[in-house]
Amino acid sequence: MTKKPPDKDYDAAKKKWEDELASPKCRQMHDRFETISFREIKPLYTPEDLGHEVPEDYMDELGFPGQHPYTRGVHPTMYRGRTWTMRQFSGFGTAKDTNKRYKYILEQGGTGLSVAFDMPTIMGYDSDHKRSEGEVGKCGVAVSSLADMETLFDGIPLDKVSTSMTINGPAAILWAFYIAVGEKQGVSSDKLRGTIQNDILKEYIAQKSWIFPPRPSMRLITDIIAYAADNVPQWNTISISGYHIREAGSTAVQELAFTLADGFAYVEAGIEAGLDVDKFAPRLAFFFDAHSDFFEEIAKFRAARRIWAKRMKNKYGAKDPHSWTLRFHTQTAGCSLTAQQPENNITRTAFQALSAVLGGTQSLHTNSMDETLALPTEKAVKIALRTQQIILDETAAASTIDPLAGSYFVEKLTDEMEEAAEEYFRRIDELGGVIPAIEKGFPQREIADAAYRFQRALESGKRVMVGINKYFEPGEKVTIDLLKIDPRVDEECRENLRSLRESRDNKKVKQTLAALKKAAEGTDNLMPKILDAVRAYATLGEIVDTLKSVFGEYIETPIF
């Protein structure tokens, strides 16, 4: 990089950042941040702190926190002003069971809730559907109706917490359940804060839990975006997810590229639907994996912010700086957890979580050590939460902004990540865009090839996993306690549905479902009709079946 003294752009940006830092709205949590040896830590370090000249491309590639291109963070103060939201992914058994766990997490210092739904809910089936048998409440909480959602958040005021819901195919319906619970609590929809994952493109690419074909699914998403912009302004309407892409076996670059490509596809869909990009883009959020290659993960997060900012400003013409900022939630890598020597997972998770913090995440979930074997126990959840609290309160990693900026290694990795992602964008464009690329199986093949290469490297010993192919102990047995789902859950959920169908106004349910079907056959926004059906206590499965009668179901083309 050619070097020169700070120029007018640099000086102006620096002054703007310093003014923001000093303003009342950027209040910092402490008057003084310092090392464990009582040395003061500044909020930000630049080449000037070492007496170096500022690189010529500094403002284009790094800049200042809270300013384009946001490589150094989306907020002027980052964690000195507000820490990341500490979430623990939770959901198991009945809504009543999970409600108890939520209250436990909040009592232990959790600052946000994350809902894991069971497989029947994810696939749009009620708990009493024949395909739900044996799966109810097993990998998450069973939610089939507004009544279940009321129980799930009983005693938890929705204007006081931020809730993230991992749901995609039936996201509009589960979101409607949540909005309706808020109404019953007396919390207006403009006060609700949280996120629905609602990222159907990555389902076709990686996780495979879809319901409807791509095009009607995209319509549902744009309907959600439009409805939120007018009615639920604090809600993140899509959590564009690289997590599941990475868990399926992708590389860090593939996770970055395919996730951002999906994000651009949602932006284009919103614009094509007639929405103003600056009205909906600020509420788009992202969800990334934090894997074990510490520095590569940090570089990935920094590159993601930079790519998004440049594209949103230069290609999509967004004027609002909030549209340029890539805000993201991070979860540590589930696929890195091992059943062998499960206590090692505590250490893995700690390093992965630290990479997310050093990379500038806004929200973080730390996996529990037992999640490769079962849903987590309370003890494992507490250890995972304490991991985040130790990073915040004991390591000083959050005391200065973007602390690894200027590292030759990290900056080079960040540049390489950006360049490799741009090459993937070019290849996707050549295939006609994200949906045609998915239909041709391009991202699916790329991920499968990467997963195969990783597995071969693991089996050959070229890549090490402690306790698996090195430092393992033949004949060792897992001795930790595991959470077991009570068999009564299936029966209890079925009984709850039977009682609901007997007590509700079934005539009103039929009327609202008929109105929903008519709207689906037309072009009106579907969210008001879905909400009407939800308020009448139509079930998840009934609403999904109504939409299936119009949209059909998606069947994947086999890829060889």
N, C-alpha and C positions, 0 to 999 in steps of 0.2 A: 504494500500500500504506500502510495506517495504521501509524504507528510508535509504539513504546513501549520502555521500558527492558527489558533482558533479564528474563524471568520465571523462575519456579522450574523449569519444564520445560527451558528453555534452559540454565540454570545446571547442572542435574543432568546433562543430556546432555553439556555441555561437560566437566564433571568426569569423567564416565564415559570420554569419549574421551581426556582427558589421562591418566587412570589406565591405559587400555589402551596408550597410546603409551609409557608408562614401564615397562610390564611386560616381563619377559624374553622372552615369546613374540612381542612386537612389536619385536624387535631391528632397529635401523636400520643400513643399510650403512655409514654414515659418522657420525662424531661431530659433524661440522659440515658443513652445506651452504652454499655461498656463490656469489655471482655471479663473473663473470670479473674484476671489480674488487675482489674480496675482501669484499664486503658480505654479511653473514649472511642466509640465507634461512630463514624460519620454516617449520615443516611445514604450517601452515594459516593462512589469512587470512580474517577475518570483518569485518562492519561496524565492530566495536569497534576494529580497527586504524586506522581513519580517524577515530575519535572519533564515529561515527554511532550512533544508536539502532538497535536490532535490529528489523527489520520484524515486524509482528504474526504474519504467516504463515510466518516463517522456519522453524520446526520442522516445519510441515506440508509445505513445498515444498522446503526445502534440507536442514536438519539438519546432522549431522556425519558425516564419513566412517566407514563401517562401521556406520552406524545408519540405521534407517528414516527417510525413504523412499529413502535411498542415492543421491540426486541427485549428491552430491559424491564418490561412490566406494563400492565394496563392501568395502574393507578400511581399517582405521584409519590405516595408514601409507602405503597405496598404493605407489608406486614407490620411496619412501624405504626401505621394508622389503624389497620384492621387485620386481624388474623384470618387465615383461611377457615372456612366452615369445616368443622370436624364431624364427619358422618360415619355411622356404622350401618352397613347394609343389613337389614333385618326383615324377616318375614318367615313365619313357619306356622303350621297348624291352622287353627281357626283365627278369625279376627280378634277374638278375645285373648287368645294366647299371645299374639303379636303385640297387642295393646300393652300388655304387662311388660314385655321386653322394651318397648319404646319408652315407657315411663322409667324403667331401669337405666336406659342409656342417657336420658336427660338428667336423671339424678346423679350420674357419674361424670357429668360435665360435657356430654355431647351437645353440639350446638345446631344440629340439623338432623332430620330423619330421612332415611332412604327405605323405600318399600320394595321388597322382593316378592313377586307374586309366584304362585305355584304354576305348574305347566298347564293345567286346564285353563286357568285364567289367561295366561299368556296366549293360548291358542283360541280363546274366545268361547270356551265351553263352560256351562254351569257345572257346579260340583256334582249334580245328580245325573249328568250326561253319561251314557254308557262308556264313552271314551275316557272319562275322568276316573274311572274305577282304578283304585290302587295308587293314584297320583295326587289325590286331594291333600293339600297342605304339606306335601313331602319336600319340595325344593323351594317353598315360599309360602306366603299366606294365601288362603282361598278367599277370593272376593267375587261373589256372583251377583250382588245387588247393592243398591243404596243402603239397605239395612246393614249389610256387612261392613260397608265403609263407615257408617255411623258408629258401629262397635269398634272398628279399628282405631278411630280417633276420639273415642269417648274420653272426656276429661283432659283433652289436649287442645287448647285454644288455637285455632288455625291462623289467627292474626299474630301469634307469638312465635311460630316456628316456620322454618323453610323446609319443604318436603320435596324430595326427589322420588319419582316413580319410574321404575324400570319396566316400561311397557311400550309395545310398538304397534302390532297389528290392531288391537282394540283400544289404542291410546285415547281416542276421542271419548270413548264410553267411560273408561276409568277416570279420566279428567272430569267428565261431567258428574260422576259420583262425588268427587272431591269438592267441586264447586257447590253441589247441592248440600253437602254436609256443612260447608261454610254458611250457606243460607240458613240452615236449621240452627246453627250456633249464633246467628245474628251477625256474621262476618260477611260484609259485602265483597263481591268478587274482586273489586279493585284493591282490596287489602291482602289478598292471597299472594304468597310468595313461594316459588318452587320451580320444579322442572318436570316435564314429562319427556321420556327419552324420544318416543315418537319418530324414530329414525328407521324407516322401513327399507331404505336402500341398502343399509348394511345387513339387514336380515336376508335379503336376496344374495348378498355377497358372502356372508359368513355364518350368521347364527341360525338361519333357516326357520325362524318362527314367524312365518307370514300367515295371512288369511286371504286377502284379496289380491288381484293382479296389480302390477305396478301403477298403471295409470289411475284407476279409481283410488288407490292408496294415496297417490300424490294429491288427488282432489281433497281427500279427507285432511291431509296435512295443510294444504293451503286454506281450507275452511277453518282449521284450528288457528292458524296464524292470523287470519283476518278477524276472527271472533276475539282472540286475545288482545289484539291491538286496540279494539274498541271497548272491551269489557274487563279484561284481566291484565292490565298493563304491566304488572310487576312479575308476570309469569314468563319463564323461559319455555318457549313453545316447542323447541326441538333441542335435544342433547345429541348433537351429531357425534356418533360414537365410533371411535377407533378401537375402543377396548375389545370388542368382540372380534374385530378383524385381527387384532394381535393375538388374542386367545386362540383363534383358529389356526395360528401358525405363521402369520406374516412377519416380515422383518420390520424394523422401526421405520424405515423409509416407506415401505408399503402402507403401514398404518397411517403415517403422515399424509401420504399422497391420496390414498383412497378416501380417507376421512374428509380431507379438504375438498376433494372432487365432489363428494356427496353434498358437502355444504354449499358449494357453488351451484350444484343442481337444484337445491332447495331455493336458493336466491333467485335463480332464473325462473323457477316455477312460480314463485311469488310475483315476480315482475310480469310474467306472461298472464297471470290471473288478474292483472290490473292494479296490483298493490304498489304503493310507494315504497321503494327499498328502505328509506330511512324511517318508515313507520313500523317495519317488522324486523329488520336486521339487528337492531340493538338487543332484541330478546332471543336471538339465536345463541346457543351455548354449545360447548364441546365436551367430550368425555374421552380421556386418553388413558392408556395403560402405562404404568410405571414398572418397567422390567428391570432386570438385574445388571445390565451394562450401564453403569452409573452415569458416565459422561455422555454416552450416546443419547440417553433419555433426556438429559438436561438440554442438549443441543436440539433435540426434536421439539421440545416445548418452545424454545426460543425461536426456532425457524418457523414453527406454526404461526406464531403471532405475526411475524414479519410478512410471511406469504399472504395471510388473510388481509392484513392492513393494506398492502400494496394492491391486491386484486379488487378489494371493495372500493377503494378510492379511484383507481385508475381504469378498471374495466367496467365496473357496475355503476360508477358515477355517484356513489354515496357521498353525501355532503356532511352528514352528522358524524363527528368523531366517534360516537358510541357505536356506529355501524362498522367502524374500522377495527374495533377492539375484539380480539378473540379471548373470551373468558372461558375457562375450562375447569371441569371436575376431573380428578384423577383417582383411579383405584389401583392398588398394587396388584402385581401379576398373579392371578389365580393359577395360571398354567405353570408357574415356577414352584408352586407348593408341592411338597413331596409327602407321600404317606409314610415313607421310611424316615426315621428320626424327625418326627414332626416338630419337635422343639426348634430345629434349625430354621423353621419357617418364620419364627419370631425375628431372627436376625435378618433373613432375606427381606422381610417386610419393612424393617427399620431402614435399611439402605435404600430400598425402593421409594419409601415415603420421603426420605431426605432428598432424593433426586427430584421429586415432585415439588418440594418446597423451594429448592435452589433453582428450579425451572420456572417458578412463579405461579403455581396453581391457585385457584380461588376456592377450591373445595377438595377435600381429601377423604377417601375411605381406605383404611388399612385392613387388609385381610386378617382373619384370625388363623391361628396355627393349625386348627383342625378342619378347615374348610375343604381340604381335598378329600376328607373322609365323610363329612356330614355337615349339616348346618351347625353354626358355632354355638358352643355353650356360653353361659354368662361369664365364666372365668376367662375364656379365650377372648371374648369381646372386650372385657375390661383391659386385658393386656394389650390388645390392638389399639384401643383408645389411648391408653397410657403411653404407647409408643409415640403418638402424635404430640401428646402433651410434653413429653421429654424433649422432643425436637424443638418445640416452641420455647419452653422455659429453661432448658439446660444447655443447649448447644450454641446459642447465639446465631444460628443460621438465619433467623428472621430479623436480625438487628440491622442489617444493611441491605440495600436493594441490589439484586442481580450480582451477588458477590463473586461469581466466576467470570464476569465480563472482563475481556482483555487477556484471558488465558489463551495462549497460542493454540492449544489443543481444542478448547471448547469453541473458540471463534472459527477455527478451520472446520470442525465438525458441523457447526451451525450452517456455514456456507455450503458444505457438501450436501447436507440434508436438503437445503433449499434447491440446489441444482438438480439433485436426483428426483425430487418431487416434481419439479417443472418438466422433466423428461417424461414422467408418468402422465402428467396432464396432457402433454403433446400426443402421446399414444392414445389416450382416451378420446381426445378430440378427433383423431384420425378415424376412430371407430364410430363416430357420430354422437358422442356424449356418454354420460354415465349409464343411462338405461339401455341403450343399444350395446354398450360394452358388457353389461351384466347379461343381457340376452345372448350374447356371443360367448359368454363364459370367460372373458379375459381376466377380471380380478380374481375369480375363483381359481383359475389355473395358476396364476402367479402366486397366490397364497399357498395352494397345495404343493407347488414346487419348493417354496421356501420351507414349509413344514417338513417335507421329505429330506431336504438338505440338512436341516437341524437335527432330525432324528438319526440320520446316518452319521453325522459328526458326533452325536452323543454315544451311539453304539460303538463307534471306532475308538472312542476315548479322546478325540481331538477337542471335544468340548466337555468340560467337567461339571457335574452336579454332585455336590458333596452329599454323601450318604447313598448315592445311586450308583455311580461308576467309579467313585474314589472315596476312601475313608468309610466304606460301608462295613457293616458287621453281619456276617452270614448268620442266619437263624434268629436275628433280632425280632422282637415282637412289639407292636404298638401297645403302649400301656396307658395312654391318656383316656380320660372319660369322654364319651361322645353323647351328643344330643340325640335322643330317640323320639320319633313322633308317635304319639299315642294312637293306636288303631281306632279309638273312638272318634277321631277327627272326621273321617269319612261319613260315619253315621250321623254325627252332630250337624254337619253341613247340609246333608240331605234333609234332615228333619227341619232345619231352619228354612230351607227353600219350600218345603211342603207347607209349613205354617204361613210363610209369606204369601204364597199363591192363594191360600184360603182366606187370608185377612184383607188383602188389597182389593181395590175396585177393578175387577178384571175387564169390565166394559171400557173403562177409561184406558186401561193398558192397550186393548185392541185398537182403540181410536188413535192413540198416540203412535202406535207402530204402523198403522195404515197411513197416517200423515207423514211419517218418516219415509216409508216406501215411496210415496208419491214425490216427495222432495228429492229422493235419490234418483228417481227417473228423470228429474229435471236438472236445473242448474243452481238452485238456491243453496245458500250455506246450510249445511246439515247440522251444525252445532245446536241451534235453537230447538230443532226437532228431537235431537238426541236428548237434550236436557229435559224436554217435556216428557219423554218416555221414562227417563230416569226418575223424575219427580213422581211419576205414577207407579214407581217400583217395578217397572219392566226389568227383567233380568239381563245380565250380560249376554247370555246365550240367545235370548229372544231378540235382542237388538242386533246382534251379529247375524243371526239367521235372516232377519229382515233385509239387511244390507246384502247378504250373499244372494238373495233372490233376485237382486238387481245387478250386482257387480260380478257375481260368480266367484270362483276360488282359483288361486294360483297353483299351477302345476309346473315344477321346474323342468326345463329341458336337460336331460342327462349330459354331463360333460365328461369326455374321456381324454 
